[in-house]
Every structure is written in structure tokens, then in C-alpha cells.
Amino acid sequence: MINVKVLMEFRNATERARKATAAVQQWLEEQGKGNDPYHLMSRVVSERLHMANTLLQDVVCDLESGDIDFETPGLREFHRTIKSLTDRLSRLFPQ
């Protein structure tokens, strides 16, 4: 039997790949028509933000459940990245 978290991760990864494939296809279609495909970037970035939100919510659940602890590989790098993200976002959302 497959762990539910592993199965959900596979499902989410498959969905992300499907959406990325659709974005590439739209980009190529716009280029093929001689149009400027850069207007699609806002949709690509929006989808990336949605994906990041979903992943971060999963990480929060993993932290709360104890699946992530100080010994988890990659945790320090993740912390640095989140700190960098927070610093940059604070420029957009000053208090």
C-alpha cells in the first residue's frame, strides 16, 4: 500500500507537469502565429505562486506533524530561501 502523502505528491507533480506542458504549448502557438507570447508570463507566474502556496502549506503540515525536524536534509537551505523570500516580500508589503 502506498503512503497517502506520497500518492498526493505524485498527483500534485503530475498536475504541475500538465500545466507546464499547456503553458509551453500556448507559448509555441503564439510564436507560431507571429504574436508576442510574453503576455502569457502573468499566467505562468500566477500558476507558480499557486504552486508555491500549495507546497508551502504542505510543508507547514509536515512541520506540525513532526515529519520535518532539525535533522531533515535540506532544511537549512529551505530556511535561507524562505528568509530571502520574506525579505523581498517585505519590500512589496511594508508594514
N, C-alpha and C positions, 0 to 999 in steps of 0.2 A: 504494500500500500504506500502511496506517495504522500508525503507531508503536505498539508494544505498550503502552508506558506510557500513551499517550493512550486507547487502547482499554480498558485496565484501569480508568482513571479514569472513563470513561463508564459502564462496568459497575458500578463501585462507587457512582457517583452515582445510577444507576438503582435500585440496591438500597436506598440510603438513602431515596430518594423513595418507594419501595414500602412500606418500613417506617413512614415518617412518615404515609403515607396510611392504613395499617392502624391506627395509633395514633389518628388523628383519627376514624376510623370507630368504633373501640371507645369513644372518649370520647363521641361523639354517641349511640351506642346506650345507654350507661349513663345519660346525661342523659335520653334518651327514655323509659327505664324508670322514671325518677324516682329513680335511685340516685345516690350521690355518686361522680363519676368520678375523684376525686383519688387513689384507691388505684392508679390506673394510672401515676401520676407516677414511682414507683420503676422501673417498666419503661422509661419514656421516658428517665429519667436513666441507667439501666443501658445502654440502647442508645446513648445519646450518648457514654458513656465508651468503649464498644466501638468506636464510630466514630472517636473521637479517638485511641484507641490505634492503630488501623489507619492513620489519616492520619499520625500521628507516626512510625510505623515506615517509612512511605513516604518521609517527609522525611529520616529517618536514611539510608535507601538513596540518596536523591538527593544528600545531602551527601557520602557516601562515594564515590559515582560521579563527583562533580565537576559534577553538573547544577545544583547550587546553589553560588554563590560570593558574595563580598562585594558584587558588582555586581547580584545578583538583586533585582529590585524587591520590596519588602515584607519583606525580611529583617530590617531593624532593628525594625520593628513586631512581627514574629514573635518576635524575641529578647526584646523588652519583655514580650510576652504570656506567653512561657514562663517568664521570670523571675518575673512576678507569680504565675503558677500554682505555681511551685516554692515561693515564699514562703508561699502559702496552704496548700499541701500539707504543708509542714514543721510547721504547727500541728497537723495530724492525725497526723503520723508523727514525733514528736520523737525525736531520737537519744539 
